[in-house]
Amino acid sequence: MDKKEKVYEVMKASAEPLNATKIAEISGLDKKEVDKAMKKLKEEGLIESPKRCYWIAK
């Protein structure tokens, strides 16, 4: 599983919106890696932001 998939799985498993720091804690990835993965997921339209700096999987 690549980093983008891991970040997406963490977001799908969460019942509430998460920020990059929380995703990094849960996934064990570096925050910079999480930020890069989230940027790709956002470009692909797989995640959305219900409030500033917090994201959920569609």
Buried (B, 14 or more C-beta within 10 A) or exposed (E): EEBBEBBBBBBEEBEEBBBBEBBBEBBEBEBEBBBBBBEBBEEEEBBEEEEEEEBBBE
